């Protein structure tokens, strides 16, 4: 069932573009300058939920809180190409379950515009970009259908903080087994792009894999081109037993 959304104010749209520009600058500086000793590991304080300018329930605990144009790096296909004016929507998980995958469609009255969401934990908000790169139309009234193909995690996503310590690097991360027991299975770290206020960027979720496990007290390094100290956040870690 379609639901209408209020038209965006220019002020809100400029703020969205500004936030994207700040994220782009931060990521670019991190990649160019390198270094840094910050860690992306959750300190136990959940970032505040993005309030947005609307509240459009699309089911499964998901709420669209903003729609507008996006200018900055295009994350959804991993290319990080610079785009201008692509339709974006900001989705918040108001439920109590972590969403592993969902598809959302907006309509501008002429065509359906697809969005894909992965790994959105309860209370978090994410900027999704149209997967077909449709340009935003300021004169359009956008409607949305209920989220489709929704899948929830079959387990509770965790940082495995009692077993692993993760230090973020620009272009990679150090992963240390801080437990007293060897980890024999593969360790996979999942992360997303993030702004300083905790707003996640991109339906895509990146990952880096440490194959063959990590011995007790051992440090291994995972290299991944999309990770930056200031512009990324580790969401959860899986360990194959």
C-alpha positions in Angstrom: 0.0 0.0 0.0 1.5 3.3 -1.0 1.9 6.2 1.4 2.6 9.8 0.5 5.5 11.7 2.0 5.7 15.4 2.6 7.8 17.4 0.2 11.3 18.1 1.4 12.4 21.6 2.5 15.5 23.1 0.8 17.1 23.6 4.2 16.9 19.9 5.0 18.2 18.8 1.6 21.2 21.2 2.0 21.9 19.7 5.4 21.9 16.2 3.9 24.3 17.3 1.1 26.5 19.0 3.7 26.7 15.9 5.8 27.7 13.8 2.8 30.3 16.4 1.9 31.8 16.2 5.4 31.9 12.4 5.2 33.6 12.6 1.8 36.2 15.0 3.0 37.0 12.9 6.1 37.3 9.7 4.1 39.5 11.3 1.5 41.9 12.8 4.2 42.2 9.5 6.0 43.1 7.7 2.8 45.6 10.4 1.7 47.3 11.0 5.1 47.1 7.6 6.6 48.0 6.8 10.3 45.9 7.3 13.3 45.4 5.3 16.5 41.7 5.5 16.9 39.6 2.3 17.1 36.1 1.8 15.6 35.1 -0.7 18.3 31.8 0.1 20.0 32.5 1.7 23.5 29.0 0.7 24.7 27.4 4.0 23.9 24.8 3.6 21.1 24.8 6.7 18.8 21.6 8.7 18.9 19.0 7.8 16.4 18.6 10.1 13.4 15.3 11.9 13.9 14.7 13.1 10.3 11.8 15.2 9.0 9.2 12.5 8.5 8.1 9.2 9.9 7.0 6.8 7.2 6.5 3.2 8.4 7.4 0.6 5.8 7.0 -2.4 8.0 9.3 -4.9 9.8 10.3 -2.1 12.2 11.7 0.0 9.5 10.9 3.7 9.2 11.9 6.2 6.4 12.8 9.4 8.2 14.1 11.5 5.2 14.1 11.6 1.4 16.2 13.9 -0.7 19.1 14.3 -3.1 22.6 13.0 -2.3 25.9 14.2 -3.5 29.1 12.5 -2.6 30.7 9.0 -2.9 28.5 6.3 -4.3 28.9 3.3 -1.9 26.3 0.9 -3.0 28.4 -1.0 -5.6 31.7 -0.4 -3.8 33.0 1.9 -6.6 33.0 5.1 -4.4 32.5 7.1 -7.6 31.4 10.7 -7.0 27.7 11.3 -7.9 25.4 14.3 -7.7 21.7 14.5 -6.9 21.0 10.8 -6.6 17.8 9.9 -4.7 18.5 8.9 -1.1 16.3 7.8 1.8 17.3 7.6 5.4 15.9 4.5 7.1 15.8 3.9 10.9 15.4 0.5 12.5 12.7 1.1 15.2 12.3 -2.6 15.9 14.0 -4.8 18.4 15.6 -7.2 15.9 18.6 -6.7 13.7 17.7 -6.6 10.0 20.0 -8.6 7.8 18.5 -7.7 4.4 15.6 -5.7 3.1 14.5 -4.1 -0.2 12.7 -0.8 -0.3 11.1 0.9 -3.2 10.1 4.6 -3.7 8.0 5.9 -6.6 8.2 9.3 -8.1 5.0 8.8 -10.0 6.8 7.6 -13.1 8.9 4.7 -12.0 9.9 2.6 -9.0 13.2 3.4 -7.4 15.0 0.5 -5.7 17.0 0.6 -2.5 18.8 -2.3 -0.7 19.5 -2.4 3.0 21.9 -4.8 4.8 22.9 -5.2 8.5 20.9 -2.5 10.3 20.9 -3.0 14.0 18.1 -1.8 16.3 18.1 2.0 16.9 20.5 2.7 14.0 19.8 4.8 10.9 21.4 4.5 7.5 21.5 6.6 4.3 20.4 4.4 1.4 21.2 5.4 -2.2 19.1 4.4 -5.2 20.7 1.2 -6.6 19.9 2.4 -10.2 21.3 5.9 -9.4 18.0 7.7 -10.2 18.3 11.5 -10.0 16.2 13.2 -7.4 13.3 15.3 -8.7 12.5 18.3 -6.4 9.0 18.6 -7.9 8.1 14.9 -7.3 6.0 13.6 -4.5 7.6 10.3 -3.4 5.6 7.3 -2.2 6.9 4.1 -0.7 5.7 0.5 -0.6 6.2 -1.8 2.3 9.7 -3.3 2.6 10.1 -6.6 0.8 12.4 -9.6 1.1 13.0 -8.7 4.7 15.4 -11.1 6.6 16.4 -10.9 10.2 19.6 -12.2 11.7 19.2 -15.7 13.0 21.7 -14.8 15.8 22.4 -11.7 17.8 25.2 -9.8 16.0 28.1 -9.2 18.4 31.5 -7.6 18.5 32.9 -10.7 20.3 34.6 -8.2 22.6 35.4 -10.8 25.2 37.5 -12.7 22.7 38.7 -10.1 20.2 40.2 -6.6 20.2 40.0 -4.6 17.0 42.2 -1.6 16.2 41.1 0.4 13.1 43.7 1.4 10.5 43.3 3.4 7.3 43.0 0.6 4.8 42.8 -2.3 7.3 42.6 -3.3 10.9 44.5 -5.2 13.6 42.6 -8.1 15.2 44.0 -9.6 18.4 42.8 -12.7 20.2 42.6 -11.4 23.8 41.2 -14.7 25.1 43.2 -17.5 26.6 42.0 -20.0 23.9 42.9 -20.4 20.3 40.3 -19.5 17.7 40.5 -22.1 15.0 37.8 -20.9 12.6 37.7 -18.0 10.3 37.1 -14.5 11.8 35.0 -12.1 9.7 34.6 -8.4 10.6 31.7 -6.5 9.2 31.6 -2.7 8.9 29.9 0.3 7.3 30.7 3.9 6.4 29.7 6.2 9.2 29.5 10.0 10.0 30.6 11.6 13.2 27.1 11.6 14.6 26.7 7.9 14.1 24.6 8.0 10.9 25.5 5.1 8.7 26.0 5.5 5.0 25.2 2.9 2.3 23.1 -0.1 2.2 26.2 -2.1 1.5 28.1 -3.7 4.4 31.8 -4.4 3.9 33.7 -7.2 5.5 37.3 -8.5 6.0 38.1 -12.1 6.7 40.9 -13.6 8.7 41.3 -17.2 7.5 42.6 -20.0 9.6 41.8 -18.6 13.0 43.9 -16.6 15.5 45.9 -18.2 18.3 45.5 -16.9 21.9 47.4 -13.6 22.2 48.1 -13.4 18.5 47.5 -10.4 16.3 46.6 -10.7 12.7 46.0 -7.9 10.2 43.1 -7.7 7.8 43.5 -5.4 4.8 40.5 -3.7 3.3 40.5 -0.7 1.0 37.1 0.7 2.1 38.0 1.0 5.8 39.1 4.3 7.3 39.7 5.2 11.0 37.4 8.2 11.0 34.9 7.2 8.4 34.1 3.5 9.3 32.5 1.6 12.1 32.8 -2.1 13.0 29.2 -3.4 13.4 29.8 -7.0 14.4 32.1 -10.0 14.1 31.5 -13.7 13.4 33.8 -16.5 14.4 33.4 -19.9 12.7 33.6 -22.6 15.4 
